[in-house]
């Protein structure tokens, strides 16, 4: 039982310190965090990334879409 409580306590500490790897904001300061392998990105940084990509010509067409003839660009 003590071991389970220690694991739960560790998980709670980890959750309370989750923060965006890009801007450093805590999870409670943003709307949502998206997890990757050992990294997190918040919804605000995602919006910023999308805006930057769009300012530089947008997203390139995917190879799968090109192979399927779905590239409408």
Beta strands, then each sheet from edge to edge (+ up, - down):
strand 1: 33-36
strand 2: 39-42
sheet 1: 1+ 2-
end
